[in-house]
Amino acid sequence: MKRVITYGTFDLLHYGHIRLLKRAKALGDYLIVACSTEELNAFKGKTSYHPYEERKAMLEAIRYVDLVIPESKWDQKTHDVQYYDVDVFTIGDDWEGEFDYLKEYCDVVYLPRTEGISTTKIRQDLEKTNI
C-alpha cells in the first residue's frame, strides 16, 4: 500500500482544497491529512473560523481522505513521515522547495494550486460584501 500525506489548515473548505485532496489521493492508496490545530495556527499568527474538531470532521467526510491527524508542531513532518510509513509527501506548490529535506525519507510532490480560489480570497471577498 502506497501512503500519501499532506498538511494544511483546511479552514473555509473550498473547491481548491477538494481538488488538492483528490490529486493527493491519486498519488497513492491511502491519504493521511495533517490538519493544523489552533495551537499551531497561533504559532503561525493565524486564526481559523472553524475549530480543529470541526475541520477534522469535515475532512473525514471527504471520500479521498483515509485518516486525519493533528498537526500541532511545525517540525513534526519528519516524525509523521516515519511513523506512518509514508511514501509520498505532497503539498501546494506555493511551498515549492520548502520540504525538500523530506526527500531523504519519501518522495516529495508539490501540486499546482487551483487558480482563483483560496481561503484568503474568500475572507477578502466576504469582507468586501460585509457578510
N, C-alpha and C positions, 0 to 999 in steps of 0.2 A: 504494500500500500504506500503510495506516494503522499506525504503530508506537506501541506502548504500552510504558512502563517502570514497574517497581515495585521497591521496595527492602525488604530485611529480612534477618534472621539465619537464619531458617528452620531453627532447631535443634529437635530433637524433633518432627519433621514430623508434623502432625496435620490433622484434617478442616478446621479453620479456615483453615489455610494453603492446602489444596487448593481450598477454596471461594473464597478470595481470588484465587488464580491463575486459576481458571475465570472469575470475573467480570471480572478484569483483561483476559484474552484476549478476552472478549466485547466489549470497548470498541474493538477494532481487529482487525488481521490478523496482527500479528507481535508477540509478547510477549518483552521483554527483562527479565530478573530480575537485579538487582544484589544479590549476596549478601555480607554483611559478612565481612570477613577477621578473623582473630584479632587483628591489629594494631588494627583499628577497634574491635573489641569491647573490647580492653584500654583503649583511649582512653575508651570509654563506661563503663568499670568493670564490664564483663560478661565472662563466660566461656561458651563453648558446650561441650556434651557432645561433639558431632561436630566434627572439624576441617573447615576450609573445603573441602578437596578432596572429602570425603565428602558434605558438604551440597550442593556443586556437582553431584556425580554424581547424588544423589537428585533434585535439581531438574531436571536434564537428562533424567531418565527420565519426567518428567510430560508428558503429551501437550500440555498447554496452553502449555508453555514452549518458545520457539524458540532463545533464547540466554541463557546465564548469564555474567555478568561479575563481577569482584571489586569490592566497594565497600571501598576501603582508606582513603578520606578522607571525613570528614563533609561537606565542602564541594565534592564532585565532581559534584553533581547537575546544576548548570547546564552544566558541560562535557559530561556524558553526554548530556543532552537535545539539545545542539547537535551533538555528534559523531555520534550515532546517528540524527539527524534525527527525533526523537521528536515525535509529535503529541499524545500523552496521557501525563501523569504520574499515577499512581494509587498510593494507599496507604491503610491503615486510617484510619477516622475518629477514632481516638484522637489523630491528628496534625492534626486539623482546624485550618486556618489557618496551620500551621507552614511550609508550602511554597507559599503563595500568590505568593511572589516569582517562581515559575517560570511564572506566567500570562503573563509577558512573552514567553515562548518557546513555550508549548504550553498545551493545556487541562489543568487540574488537577482530579482527581476523588478525593474521599475516600469510600471504600467502608465501609459499616457492618461492624463486627466480628461474627464469629459468636458468638452468646451461649453462655456456659457452657464455653468451651474457650479455653485459651491455654497457651503454654509455661510460664508462671509457675504456672498452676494445676496442670499436670502435675507439675512439680517439687515443689510443695507436697503434692500427693496422694501422690507416691512417698515423700516424707519421712515422712508420717504412717503409711504402711504398712510402712516400713523395707525397701523393695525396693531 
